[in-house]
Amino acid sequence: MLTFKDCLAKTSEMGYVEELMLSVARVSGLPGVCLREQVLFETGQRGEVISLHPNIAEVMVFSKSTLRVGTRVVRVGYPFSILAGEKLLGRLIDSLGEPLEGKKNWVETEMEWRPVDVRPSGIASRKRITRGFETGVILVDLLISIGHGQRELILGDRKTGKSQLLWRAVKTQVRAGNICIYAAVGKRKTEILQTWNFLKENDLINSTIMIASGSNDSSGEIFLTPYTAITLAEYFRDQGRDVLLVIDDMTTHAKYYRELALLSRKFPGRDSYPGDIFHIHSKLLERAGSFEKGSITCLPLAETQMGDMTGYIQTNLMSMTDGHIYFDSGLFFAGRRPAIDPFLSVTRVGRQTQSPLQKDVTRRLLQMLTDYERTSRFIKFGTELGENSRSALDLGEKIYKFFDQPINEIVHLDLAIVMFALLISGNFNSSKMADCIKKYEGDERLRKQIAEYVNNCQTFDQLTTKLASENFKI
């Protein structure tokens, strides 16, 4: 544990707080201090140097308790770092890496210090994204495929079901044996507890770390939260593990960074955000990807206002990620679950992870939904529909009902493909989906049989023909 005396003996440099602006302190008397170096105040608070001026260093303070002018501060001698290790699994921690519960059992042994702000790995150390990533949500896995190492933005208004998608993705990846790291940025305590209770109730915490900062925490702690999360993700990646990183959410993170920037008198740009906001977020998200040892799949979340996708932060994030999943509030209030608009959602690298059968299923699905949406527009004008138009409407309604899976259930990709094939051939009822999922999870023979169907068929027509010839039903 760092102490003020030990750091002073090591660096022999001590300064004083000259000015305070909430989470930003202006410090003098540290001639050798470097950018991003960690400093320690005599009252125990930690900070990070964010800007250097002649005879003055600006420090971001990571503490809710306020400092006083004249407080002594000392250099630590290395960049701001946190502890990382296997013992963090199953814990709820703050942005400094310290436990928010179970402090009595907290032991710092067998863990290593890792700097929080590092340079993203170059292209030479990255691998092509070739492995599919399952979320357990039928609509996403069939229409908006994601790969291990991809950065897929989750976009939409408040209270439109985005969190449910993230929770299902965590549940699916834990069952697959992967590590999940959930970063709650500037959330209310009730929202943090809701997510933590979900992880507990579904037995997911043993493979999960949750980093949480509350809305009443300091701006510095909230700003640090996603950086702590990606640092822990890199630790497990270096152990050869596949990691899912959820950042909830980036728009809140941007707002608190704007507050810090204005306090430190940075020149404001569009919407009063500082000019380096793009760099701040891109440097964070670029640390995810597919690497030699493991992968970090990042699902950052961004909120929109009244469905506006053209906001400053939202468009920034869209430009630095590998696609986005858009939640439409209109669809949500119309009763569609999940309320994802497949025509405004994009995946830029997910298609390359699909098998020929998966690509054919995606193509067929999009064509059917396009026919349904086009036909639905004609109804508004009172147009009389022919037989083909009626069948397109009936089929589209069947598909959207098929997408409306039980909220606490996850669906394996192979099962989703076979159920869709049975739905098109008229041998599946979406109302019995929960029973089919339960039967699939409890019957190993059925799982092997479905996997064999999916692996041996190259096209959707071939799959439907094979299922019909063998009279297969779930």
DRENTORTI-773654 format. One record per residue (C-alpha): residue in three letters; x, y, z negated. Coordinates in steps of 0.02 Angstrom, whole numbers, padded with zeros to 5 digits, always signed. Example, Ala and Ser with C-alpha at 12.3 -4.5 7.8 and 13.67 -1.06 7.14 Angstrom:
# DRENTORTI-773654
ALA+00615-00225-00390/SER+00684-00053-00357/
# end
This chain:
# DRENTORTI-773654
MET+00000+00000+00000/LEU+00069+00171+00049/THR+00111+00291-00091/PHE+00153+00475-00082/LYS+00321+00452-00171/ASP+00377+00309-00058/CYS+00338+00409+00100/LEU+00428+00562+00031/ALA+00582+00457-00009/LYS+00579+00385+00167/THR+00555+00542+00271/SER+00610+00680+00151/GLU+00484+00800+00228/MET+00341+00876+00130/GLY+00220+01008+00188/TYR+00067+01102+00126/VAL-00110+01126+00187/GLU-00124+01304+00250/GLU-00302+01302+00318/LEU-00452+01185+00314/MET-00590+01164+00442/LEU-00692+01015+00380/SER-00603+00863+00456/VAL-00460+00966+00529/ALA-00317+01029+00420/ARG-00178+01147+00475/VAL-00016+01094+00390/SER+00152+01181+00378/GLY+00323+01119+00321/LEU+00341+00960+00427/PRO+00474+01004+00557/GLY+00504+00825+00615/VAL+00324+00769+00631/CYS+00268+00690+00796/LEU+00104+00686+00889/ARG-00008+00541+00830/GLU+00101+00514+00677/GLN+00016+00467+00515/VAL+00026+00583+00365/LEU-00023+00556+00184/PHE-00095+00685+00065/GLU-00052+00685-00119/THR-00236+00653-00158/GLY-00228+00487-00063/GLN-00314+00536+00099/ARG-00239+00482+00264/GLY-00229+00586+00422/GLU-00164+00587+00600/VAL-00074+00728+00688/ILE-00179+00781+00839/SER-00093+00942+00892/LEU+00074+01031+00868/HIS+00104+01219+00863/PRO+00255+01322+00809/ASN+00276+01288+00622/ILE+00100+01213+00611/ALA+00032+01037+00638/GLU-00154+01005+00656/VAL-00208+00848+00564/MET-00369+00748+00581/VAL-00418+00697+00405/PHE-00499+00527+00378/SER-00595+00557+00218/LYS-00765+00617+00158/SER-00691+00705+00008/THR-00631+00881+00044/LEU-00453+00940+00025/ARG-00392+01105-00045/VAL-00276+01235+00026/GLY-00103+01205-00049/THR-00120+01014-00058/ARG+00045+00930-00026/VAL+00064+00818+00125/VAL+00205+00702+00179/ARG+00254+00613+00339/VAL+00235+00424+00344/GLY+00359+00398+00486/TYR+00256+00295+00607/PRO+00092+00310+00707/PHE-00075+00292+00622/SER-00102+00105+00597/ILE-00227-00019+00525/LEU-00213-00197+00460/ALA-00266-00335+00581/GLY-00283-00520+00548/GLU-00395-00674+00543/LYS-00451-00630+00367/LEU-00554-00486+00435/LEU-00675-00608+00516/GLY-00842-00608+00428/ARG-00816-00435+00353/LEU-00899-00266+00365/ILE-00761-00136+00365/ASP-00743+00051+00390/SER-00643+00140+00525/LEU-00486+00133+00416/GLY-00496-00057+00411/GLU-00548-00062+00229/PRO-00696-00170+00170/LEU-00865-00093+00138/GLU-00920-00246+00040/GLY-00825-00385-00048/LYS-00683-00272-00106/LYS-00641-00387-00251/ASN-00588-00526-00132/TRP-00488-00408-00021/VAL-00308-00467+00004/GLU-00187-00382+00125/THR-00071-00531+00144/GLU-00054-00626+00308/MET-00106-00472+00406/GLU-00004-00356+00516/TRP-00003-00169+00544/ARG-00056-00114+00717/PRO-00053+00063+00787/VAL-00227+00126+00832/ASP-00182+00241+00977/VAL-00079+00145+01105/ARG-00052+00157+01292/PRO-00167+00042+01394/SER-00082-00106+01478/GLY-00029-00081+01658/ILE-00099-00169+01809/ALA+00045-00294+01813/SER-00013-00374+01651/ARG-00194-00392+01707/LYS-00279-00539+01790/ARG-00420-00548+01915/ILE-00590-00569+01831/THR-00646-00744+01883/ARG-00743-00815+01734/GLY-00926-00779+01708/PHE-00985-00698+01547/GLU-01156-00749+01480/THR-01268-00633+01380/GLY-01409-00757+01352/VAL-01531-00635+01436/ILE-01605-00712+01594/LEU-01626-00550+01691/VAL-01446-00497+01661/ASP-01364-00666+01691/LEU-01460-00697+01853/LEU-01464-00522+01928/ILE-01323-00419+01850/SER-01184-00544+01823/ILE-01041-00496+01707/GLY-00867-00571+01699/HIS-00747-00598+01554/GLY-00641-00441+01545/GLN-00771-00328+01625/ARG-00826-00159+01554/GLU-01014-00144+01578/LEU-01102+00013+01518/ILE-01271-00007+01432/LEU-01372+00148+01474/GLY-01544+00210+01423/ASP-01653+00314+01307/ARG-01669+00282+01121/LYS-01777+00137+01064/THR-01789+00048+01231/GLY-01716-00120+01178/LYS-01530-00092+01209/SER-01480-00159+01038/GLN-01576-00321+01067/LEU-01473-00352+01223/LEU-01312-00323+01127/TRP-01366-00437+00985/ARG-01409-00577+01105/ALA-01241-00557+01191/VAL-01153-00572+01022/LYS-01254-00727+00979/THR-01215-00808+01147/GLN-01028-00774+01136/VAL-01013-00835+00956/ARG-01096-00997+01008/ALA-00970-01010+01149/GLY-00829-01000+01021/ASN-00771-00823+01057/ILE-00734-00676+00941/CYS-00856-00530+00931/ILE-00816-00356+00867/TYR-00960-00235+00840/ALA-00923-00049+00818/ALA-01066+00055+00747/VAL-01018+00238+00776/GLY-01098+00370+00665/LYS-01255+00267+00628/ARG-01380+00283+00486/LYS-01357+00159+00344/THR-01521+00074+00387/GLU-01461+00042+00566/ILE-01295-00027+00505/LEU-01381-00144+00382/GLN-01505-00200+00514/THR-01364-00257+00628/TRP-01265-00335+00484/ASN-01418-00430+00423/PHE-01448-00496+00599/LEU-01270-00564+00603/LYS-01295-00645+00432/GLU-01465-00721+00466/ASN-01404-00801+00628/ASP-01240-00868+00551/LEU-01133-00760+00665/ILE-01023-00669+00540/ASN-00885-00802+00531/SER-00833-00756+00709/THR-00877-00572+00699/ILE-00803-00411+00630/MET-00914-00259+00610/ILE-00833-00088+00600/ALA-00957+00042+00541/SER-00953+00229+00511/GLY-01106+00314+00441/SER-01182+00479+00494/ASN-01129+00551+00325/ASP-00946+00504+00352/SER-00818+00632+00407/SER-00800+00673+00591/GLY-00625+00601+00588/GLU-00684+00432+00524/ILE-00824+00425+00653/PHE-00704+00472+00794/LEU-00583+00335+00740/THR-00713+00194+00738/PRO-00702+00131+00920/TYR-00512+00144+00916/THR-00505+00032+00763/ALA-00622-00090+00851/ILE-00518-00101+01011/THR-00359-00121+00908/LEU-00432-00272+00818/ALA-00493-00340+00986/GLU-00315-00328+01054/TYR-00250-00426+00904/PHE-00365-00574+00941/ARG-00331-00558+01128/ASP-00146-00579+01090/GLN-00190-00739+00996/GLY-00260-00808+01160/ARG-00444-00779+01119/ASP-00585-00707+01222/VAL-00662-00557+01135/LEU-00826-00465+01155/LEU-00817-00283+01101/VAL-00979-00185+01076/ILE-00967+00003+01051/ASP-01131+00078+00990/ASP-01127+00214+01050/MET-01011+00324+01154/THR-01123+00478+01165/THR-01119+00494+00975/HIS-00931+00474+00981/ALA-00920+00615+01110/LYS-01026+00731+01003/TYR-00913+00710+00851/TYR-00757+00734+00957/ARG-00834+00894+01023/GLU-00856+00951+00842/LEU-00673+00912+00803/ALA-00614+01000+00961/LEU-00714+01158+00924/LEU-00649+01161+00746/SER-00470+01148+00808/ARG-00507+01292+00930/LYS-00488+01194+01092/PHE-00557+01283+01244/PRO-00735+01218+01277/GLY-00787+01160+01449/ARG-00950+01089+01516/ASP-01084+01072+01380/SER-00950+01135+01258/TYR-00854+00970+01271/PRO-00664+00990+01275/GLY-00573+00964+01438/ASP-00490+00803+01380/ILE-00653+00709+01339/PHE-00635+00605+01498/HIS-00457+00558+01449/ILE-00512+00514+01272/HIS-00643+00389+01332/SER-00550+00318+01481/LYS-00395+00285+01377/LEU-00505+00189+01255/LEU-00600+00085+01384/GLU-00446+00049+01491/ARG-00380-00057+01348/ALA-00514-00188+01387/GLY-00491-00311+01530/SER-00432-00485+01578/PHE-00253-00524+01528/GLU-00130-00669+01529/LYS-00168-00726+01352/GLY-00352-00681+01334/SER-00485-00556+01381/ILE-00580-00410+01305/THR-00755-00388+01376/CYS-00819-00216+01327/LEU-01002-00166+01319/PRO-01006+00020+01277/LEU-01176+00098+01249/ALA-01231+00272+01302/GLU-01395+00359+01267/THR-01489+00461+01397/GLN-01616+00600+01371/MET-01784+00570+01455/GLY-01706+00446+01575/ASP-01579+00569+01643/MET-01429+00470+01705/THR-01338+00625+01769/GLY-01279+00692+01600/TYR-01096+00740+01580/ILE-01043+00600+01462/GLN-01154+00471+01548/THR-01080+00502+01721/ASN-00905+00504+01648/LEU-00933+00333+01571/MET-01013+00265+01730/SER-00858+00316+01829/MET-00736+00228+01712/THR-00831+00063+01689/ASP-00862-00085+01805/GLY-01049-00058+01816/HIS-01199-00016+01709/ILE-01363-00090+01648/TYR-01502+00039+01645/PHE-01647+00029+01522/ASP-01799+00124+01586/SER-01914+00200+01454/GLY-02060+00193+01578/LEU-02038+00005+01595/PHE-02022-00012+01407/PHE-02186+00078+01371/ALA-02268-00024+01509/GLY-02229-00178+01404/ARG-02085-00252+01503/ARG-01953-00342+01399/PRO-01810-00317+01426/ALA-01847-00147+01503/ILE-01702-00159+01627/ASP-01720-00084+01800/PRO-01628-00210+01911/PHE-01625-00087+02058/LEU-01534+00050+01961/SER-01415-00071+01873/VAL-01246-00110+01949/THR-01108-00237+01925/ARG-00949-00206+02025/VAL-00845-00360+01983/GLY-00972-00482+01912/ARG-01020-00553+02082/GLN-00845-00624+02108/THR-00869-00739+01957/GLN-01025-00821+02030/SER-01035-00991+02111/PRO-01117-01006+02285/LEU-01279-01064+02202/GLN-01281-00916+02082/LYS-01252-00794+02225/ASP-01396-00871+02322/VAL-01511-00863+02170/THR-01467-00679+02144/ARG-01500-00640+02328/ARG-01668-00729+02325/LEU-01721-00645+02164/LEU-01680-00471+02226/GLN-01774-00503+02388/MET-01928-00563+02295/LEU-01927-00416+02176/THR-01901-00294+02319/ASP-02053-00366+02409/TYR-02153-00351+02249/GLU-02106-00169+02218/ARG-02139-00122+02400/THR-02309-00206+02398/SER-02354-00127+02230/ARG-02334+00046+02306/PHE-02463+00009+02440/ILE-02595-00036+02310/LYS-02595+00144+02247/PHE-02662+00200+02415/GLY-02805+00075+02410/THR-02734-00026+02554/GLU-02813-00196+02587/LEU-02687-00332+02560/GLY-02657-00482+02671/GLU-02615-00657+02613/ASN-02427-00627+02620/SER-02442-00468+02516/ARG-02549-00554+02385/SER-02424-00697+02371/ALA-02281-00571+02352/LEU-02376-00485+02211/ASP-02416-00648+02123/LEU-02237-00708+02138/GLY-02166-00543+02073/GLU-02281-00546+01922/LYS-02227-00726+01887/ILE-02044-00676+01894/TYR-02064-00527+01776/LYS-02161-00638+01655/PHE-02018-00763+01670/PHE-01893-00627+01622/ASP-01995-00588+01465/GLN-01905-00716+01356/PRO-01930-00732+01166/ILE-01837-00592+01077/ASN-01735-00706+00962/GLU-01696-00836+01094/ILE-01546-00848+01209/VAL-01551-00946+01371/HIS-01402-01038+01444/LEU-01365-00991+01625/ASP-01386-01169+01692/LEU-01556-01183+01608/ALA-01609-01012+01676/ILE-01565-01065+01855/VAL-01661-01229+01843/MET-01812-01146+01761/PHE-01816-01015+01899/ALA-01810-01152+02032/LEU-01954-01243+01947/LEU-02050-01078+01933/ILE-02039-01047+02120/SER-02095-01225+02158/GLY-02243-01208+02038/ASN-02181-01334+01909/PHE-02142-01215+01765/ASN-02250-01109+01650/SER-02161-00959+01572/SER-02273-00971+01418/LYS-02183-01133+01372/MET-02009-01058+01383/ALA-01976-01066+01195/ASP-02014-01253+01195/CYS-01900-01280+01344/ILE-01757-01188+01259/LYS-01780-01290+01101/LYS-01784-01452+01200/TYR-01628-01403+01299/GLU-01528-01361+01142/GLY-01578-01522+01054/ASP-01557-01647+01197/GLU-01379-01677+01256/ARG-01437-01791+01396/LEU-01548-01654+01466/ARG-01404-01528+01458/LYS-01291-01645+01557/GLN-01428-01678+01685/ILE-01461-01492+01712/ALA-01274-01455+01724/GLU-01259-01591+01856/TYR-01400-01515+01959/VAL-01319-01342+01953/ASN-01142-01402+01990/ASN-01191-01515+02136/CYS-01301-01391+02230/GLN-01231-01253+02339/THR-01392-01163+02386/PHE-01558-01122+02304/ASP-01656-01222+02434/GLN-01546-01373+02401/LEU-01580-01359+02215/THR-01769-01343+02233/THR-01773-01490+02354/LYS-01672-01600+02238/LEU-01781-01556+02087/ALA-01939-01590+02187/SER-01876-01756+02257/GLU-01836-01821+02083/ASN-01996-01744+02010/PHE-01891-01658+01876/LYS-01983-01565+01738/ILE-01930-01493+01571/
# end
